[in-house]
Amino acid sequence: MLAHSVSGKPRPFLKWAGGKSQLLGQLKPYFPGELRSGTIRQYVEPFVGGGAMLLYLSRLRQVERQVIADVSHELVLCYRTIQHDVAAVAARLEQMQEHYDGLAPDERQTMFYAIRREFNTRRPATDRGDEDLDAARFSREWIERTAQMIFLNHTCFNGLTRFNSRGEFNVPFGRYTQPKLYDRDNLLAWAAILQRTTILCGDFTICAPFADQHTFVYLDPPYRPLSKTASFTAYSRHAFDDADQRRLAVFFRELDRAGAKVMLSNSNPKNENPADTFFEELYAGYRISTVLAARAINSNGGKRGRISELVIMNY
């Protein structure tokens, strides 16, 4: 393992739909006061995604311990591989970058689809449950798969990570002039952060045992679609429907009873339907505020603008 201090401003190493990088400045005023005073010593994030919030809180150095989780086996594999052997991941990405840079445009496309095909073909061998992600069973295959995931994410169309119902990466090639597959210093900074982070794979409820009065939990689930034709949950094989939103609201109340400070982000249905009270009903009795967000992914260019999102808190 290469040692590296957390300095500068580390960035998510994967582009991720719904990432919070652009909203952190607006969310910071809503952080619980106990985070600043030091009485909160643990941060828990059950839907870690690209990890923008984790990075932000790590830079502030306001917690001693961190617990992250995600239902995406592929994403968790990336985090644990970087935690375990970032030097090997960086070395493999450097090889891929040098090879890719030396290719003609058509050859780059061929390389992309060859890697995507291998990535999807090998999926069953690396997707047998959380026990396969134990560091004690770490294998060279993890390194290759993590490098492939990062390569595909940085060379595919629109930088979109999306899997079909079979768990296959299905985004087409993106014609970037000179994509940068990775930043070595950024990966090293990530590895330093992950050394003091517990990484779990599973449904959000897997984080329940970590909630106590010294914990701040941030919930950033797949957003509820604003309309019948929109879908914020189409970038994973794991659907997240209204029934799951209701399960999450029950979990929110469980965290509250455990004494944790809880913040949740979600779409604001009133952007499309002022009469939609879905979240007001689910989180009755809790504080609900709004922030403005840019719509990052929308097939209709005319609808790419700033819309409000909900921030729900138990404090």
C-alpha positions as CSV (number, residue, x, y, z in Angstrom):
1,M,0.0,0.0,0.0
2,L,1.3,3.5,-0.9
3,A,0.9,6.0,1.9
4,H,-0.6,9.3,0.9
5,S,-2.0,12.2,2.9
6,V,-5.4,13.7,2.1
7,S,-4.6,17.1,0.7
8,G,-6.0,19.4,-1.9
9,K,-9.4,18.5,-3.2
10,P,-9.8,14.9,-4.1
11,R,-12.5,14.2,-6.7
12,P,-14.7,11.2,-7.4
13,F,-12.8,8.7,-9.5
14,L,-16.0,7.7,-11.2
15,K,-18.6,9.9,-12.8
16,W,-21.9,8.9,-11.2
17,A,-25.5,9.8,-12.0
18,G,-26.9,11.9,-9.2
19,G,-23.5,12.8,-7.8
20,K,-23.5,15.6,-5.2
21,S,-20.3,17.5,-6.1
22,Q,-22.2,20.5,-7.3
23,L,-24.6,20.6,-4.3
24,L,-22.1,20.4,-1.5
25,G,-22.0,24.2,-0.9
26,Q,-25.7,24.3,-0.6
27,L,-25.9,21.2,1.6
28,K,-23.2,22.3,4.1
29,P,-25.5,24.8,5.9
30,Y,-27.8,22.0,6.6
31,F,-25.2,19.8,8.3
32,P,-26.0,19.1,12.0
33,G,-24.3,21.5,14.4
34,E,-22.9,18.5,16.3
35,L,-20.7,17.8,13.3
36,R,-19.0,21.1,13.8
37,S,-18.8,20.8,17.6
38,G,-17.2,17.4,17.4
39,T,-19.8,15.4,19.3
40,I,-20.4,13.4,16.0
41,R,-17.5,11.0,15.6
42,Q,-18.9,8.7,12.8
43,Y,-20.2,9.3,9.3
44,V,-22.4,6.7,7.6
45,E,-23.5,6.8,3.9
46,P,-25.7,3.8,2.8
47,F,-25.9,5.0,-0.9
48,V,-22.3,6.1,-1.5
49,G,-22.4,6.3,-5.3
50,G,-19.4,8.4,-6.5
51,G,-18.6,9.4,-2.9
52,A,-18.6,13.2,-3.3
53,M,-20.1,13.7,0.2
54,L,-17.6,11.3,1.7
55,L,-14.7,13.3,0.1
56,Y,-16.1,16.5,1.4
57,L,-16.4,15.4,5.0
58,S,-13.0,13.8,4.8
59,R,-11.4,17.1,3.8
60,L,-13.2,18.8,6.8
61,R,-11.7,16.1,9.1
62,Q,-14.7,16.3,11.4
63,V,-15.2,12.5,11.9
64,E,-13.0,9.7,13.2
65,R,-14.7,6.8,11.4
66,Q,-16.6,6.4,8.2
67,V,-19.0,3.6,7.0
68,I,-20.1,3.5,3.3
69,A,-22.3,1.0,1.5
70,D,-23.9,0.5,-1.8
71,V,-26.1,-2.2,-3.4
72,S,-23.8,-2.1,-6.5
73,H,-21.4,-5.0,-6.3
74,E,-19.3,-3.4,-9.1
75,L,-19.0,-0.1,-7.3
76,V,-18.1,-1.7,-3.9
77,L,-15.5,-3.9,-5.7
78,C,-13.8,-0.7,-7.0
79,Y,-13.8,0.9,-3.5
80,R,-12.3,-2.1,-1.8
81,T,-9.7,-2.7,-4.5
82,I,-8.4,0.9,-4.2
83,Q,-8.5,0.5,-0.5
84,H,-6.5,-2.7,-0.7
85,D,-4.0,-2.1,-3.5
86,V,-4.2,1.3,-5.1
87,A,-0.7,1.0,-6.6
88,A,-1.7,-1.9,-8.7
89,V,-4.8,-0.2,-9.9
90,A,-2.9,2.9,-10.9
91,A,-0.2,0.9,-12.7
92,R,-2.9,-1.0,-14.7
93,L,-4.7,2.3,-15.6
94,E,-1.3,3.8,-16.7
95,Q,-0.9,0.9,-19.1
96,M,-4.4,1.3,-20.5
97,Q,-3.9,5.0,-20.9
98,E,-0.6,4.7,-22.8
99,H,-2.2,2.0,-25.1
100,Y,-5.3,4.1,-25.7
101,D,-3.5,7.3,-26.4
102,G,-1.5,5.6,-29.1
103,L,-4.5,4.4,-31.1
104,A,-6.4,6.0,-34.0
105,P,-10.0,7.0,-33.3
106,D,-11.5,3.8,-34.8
107,E,-9.0,1.7,-32.9
108,R,-10.0,3.4,-29.7
109,Q,-13.6,2.4,-30.3
110,T,-12.5,-1.2,-31.0
111,M,-10.6,-1.2,-27.7
112,F,-13.6,0.2,-25.8
113,Y,-16.0,-2.5,-27.0
114,A,-13.5,-5.2,-26.5
115,I,-13.0,-4.2,-22.8
116,R,-16.8,-3.8,-22.4
117,R,-17.4,-7.2,-23.8
118,E,-14.8,-8.8,-21.5
119,F,-16.1,-6.8,-18.5
120,N,-19.6,-8.1,-19.1
121,T,-18.5,-11.7,-19.9
122,R,-16.5,-11.9,-16.7
123,R,-19.3,-10.5,-14.5
124,P,-20.7,-13.9,-13.3
125,A,-17.3,-14.8,-12.0
126,T,-17.0,-11.7,-9.8
127,D,-20.6,-11.3,-8.7
128,R,-21.3,-14.0,-6.2
129,G,-22.1,-12.0,-3.2
130,D,-20.5,-9.8,-0.5
131,E,-18.2,-12.6,0.7
132,D,-16.3,-12.4,-2.6
133,L,-15.4,-8.8,-1.8
134,D,-13.5,-9.7,1.4
135,A,-10.0,-8.4,1.4
136,A,-8.7,-11.8,2.6
137,R,-9.9,-13.2,-0.8
138,F,-8.4,-10.4,-2.8
139,S,-7.3,-11.4,-6.3
140,R,-5.6,-10.0,-9.4
141,E,-9.0,-10.2,-11.1
142,W,-10.2,-7.4,-8.8
143,I,-7.5,-5.1,-10.1
144,E,-8.3,-5.8,-13.7
145,R,-12.0,-5.4,-13.2
146,T,-11.6,-2.1,-11.3
147,A,-9.3,-0.7,-14.0
148,Q,-11.9,-1.8,-16.6
149,M,-14.7,-0.1,-14.7
150,I,-12.8,3.2,-14.5
151,F,-11.7,2.9,-18.2
152,L,-15.3,2.4,-19.4
153,N,-16.6,5.2,-17.2
154,H,-14.2,7.7,-18.6
155,T,-14.5,6.7,-22.2
156,C,-18.2,5.9,-22.6
157,F,-20.8,8.3,-23.9
158,N,-21.5,11.2,-21.5
159,G,-19.4,9.5,-18.8
160,L,-22.5,7.6,-17.7
161,T,-22.3,4.4,-15.7
162,R,-25.4,2.3,-16.4
163,F,-26.1,-1.4,-16.2
164,N,-29.0,-3.3,-17.7
165,S,-31.3,-5.8,-15.9
166,R,-28.7,-8.5,-16.3
167,G,-26.0,-6.4,-14.7
168,E,-24.2,-5.7,-17.9
169,F,-22.5,-2.3,-18.6
170,N,-24.5,-1.1,-21.7
171,V,-23.3,2.5,-22.4
172,P,-21.9,3.1,-25.9
173,F,-18.5,4.5,-26.8
174,G,-18.0,8.2,-26.3
175,R,-15.8,10.1,-28.8
176,Y,-13.6,12.2,-26.5
177,T,-10.5,13.7,-28.0
178,Q,-8.1,13.0,-25.2
179,P,-9.8,11.4,-22.2
180,K,-7.8,11.2,-19.0
181,L,-8.5,7.8,-17.5
182,Y,-7.2,8.5,-14.0
183,D,-5.3,10.9,-11.8
184,R,-2.7,9.0,-9.8
185,D,-2.6,11.6,-6.9
186,N,-6.3,11.5,-6.8
187,L,-6.4,7.7,-6.4
188,L,-3.8,7.9,-3.7
189,A,-5.8,10.4,-1.8
190,W,-8.8,8.1,-2.1
191,A,-6.8,5.2,-0.8
192,A,-5.8,7.2,2.3
193,I,-9.5,8.1,3.0
194,L,-10.6,4.5,2.5
195,Q,-8.0,3.2,5.0
196,R,-10.2,4.4,7.8
197,T,-13.5,3.5,6.1
198,T,-15.6,0.4,6.5
199,I,-17.0,-0.6,3.1
200,L,-20.2,-2.7,2.9
201,C,-22.1,-4.2,0.0
202,G,-25.9,-4.5,0.3
203,D,-29.3,-2.8,0.8
204,F,-29.3,0.4,2.8
205,T,-30.5,-1.5,5.9
206,I,-27.0,-3.1,6.2
207,C,-25.9,0.2,7.9
208,A,-28.4,0.0,10.7
209,P,-26.0,-1.5,13.4
210,F,-23.7,1.6,13.0
211,A,-26.3,4.2,14.0
212,D,-26.0,5.8,17.4
213,Q,-26.1,9.3,19.0
214,H,-22.5,10.0,17.8
215,T,-23.4,9.3,14.1
216,F,-24.3,11.5,11.1
217,V,-26.1,9.5,8.4
218,Y,-26.5,10.9,4.9
219,L,-29.1,9.2,2.7
220,D,-28.9,9.8,-1.1
221,P,-31.1,7.1,-2.7
222,P,-32.0,6.8,-6.3
223,Y,-34.4,9.7,-6.8
224,R,-38.1,9.3,-7.2
225,P,-38.9,10.0,-10.9
226,L,-40.5,13.5,-11.4
227,S,-42.8,12.1,-14.1
228,K,-43.9,8.8,-15.6
229,T,-41.5,9.2,-18.5
230,A,-38.5,10.2,-16.4
231,S,-36.3,7.8,-14.5
232,F,-33.6,8.5,-12.0
233,T,-33.3,4.8,-11.2
234,A,-32.4,3.6,-14.7
235,Y,-28.7,3.5,-14.2
236,S,-28.5,0.3,-12.2
237,R,-30.0,-3.1,-12.4
238,H,-31.4,-2.6,-8.9
239,A,-34.8,-0.8,-9.2
240,F,-35.8,1.6,-6.5
241,D,-39.6,2.2,-6.7
242,D,-42.1,3.9,-4.4
243,A,-42.2,0.8,-2.2
244,D,-38.5,1.2,-1.6
245,Q,-38.9,4.9,-0.9
246,R,-41.4,3.9,1.8
247,R,-39.0,1.3,3.2
248,L,-36.4,4.0,3.3
249,A,-38.7,6.3,5.3
250,V,-39.2,3.6,7.9
251,F,-35.4,3.2,8.0
252,F,-35.1,7.0,8.5
253,R,-37.3,6.8,11.5
254,E,-35.3,3.8,12.9
255,L,-32.1,5.9,12.6
256,D,-33.8,8.7,14.3
257,R,-34.9,6.5,17.2
258,A,-31.3,5.3,17.5
259,G,-30.2,8.9,18.1
260,A,-28.4,9.5,14.8
261,K,-28.5,12.8,13.0
262,V,-30.0,12.0,9.6
263,M,-30.1,14.0,6.3
264,L,-31.8,12.7,3.2
265,S,-31.8,14.1,-0.4
266,N,-34.5,13.3,-3.0
267,S,-36.3,14.8,-6.0
268,N,-39.0,17.4,-5.3
269,P,-42.2,16.2,-7.0
270,K,-43.6,19.7,-6.9
271,N,-41.3,20.6,-9.8
272,E,-43.8,18.8,-12.0
273,N,-46.9,18.5,-9.8
274,P,-47.5,21.1,-7.1
275,A,-50.2,18.8,-5.6
276,D,-47.8,15.8,-5.1
277,T,-47.4,15.4,-1.3
278,F,-45.6,12.0,-1.4
279,F,-42.6,13.1,0.6
280,E,-44.5,15.4,3.0
281,E,-46.6,12.4,4.0
282,L,-43.6,10.0,4.2
283,Y,-41.6,12.4,6.4
284,A,-44.4,14.0,8.4
285,G,-42.9,15.6,11.5
286,Y,-39.5,16.2,10.1
287,R,-37.8,19.3,8.7
288,I,-38.0,19.6,4.9
289,S,-36.1,22.2,3.0
290,T,-35.1,22.7,-0.7
291,V,-31.9,23.4,-2.6
292,L,-31.4,24.2,-6.3
293,A,-29.7,21.6,-8.5
294,A,-28.7,21.4,-12.2
295,R,-30.4,18.6,-14.1
296,A,-27.3,16.8,-15.2
297,I,-28.8,14.0,-17.3
298,N,-31.9,14.5,-19.4
299,S,-32.7,13.4,-23.0
300,N,-34.6,16.6,-23.5
301,G,-32.1,19.5,-23.8
302,G,-34.8,22.0,-23.2
303,K,-35.4,20.6,-19.7
304,R,-31.8,20.9,-18.6
305,G,-31.9,23.6,-16.0
306,R,-32.1,24.3,-12.3
307,I,-34.8,22.5,-10.3
308,S,-35.4,22.2,-6.6
309,E,-34.5,19.1,-4.7
310,L,-35.5,18.1,-1.2
311,V,-33.4,18.0,1.9
312,I,-35.1,16.2,4.8
313,M,-33.6,16.2,8.3
314,N,-34.5,14.9,11.8
315,Y,-32.8,17.9,13.5
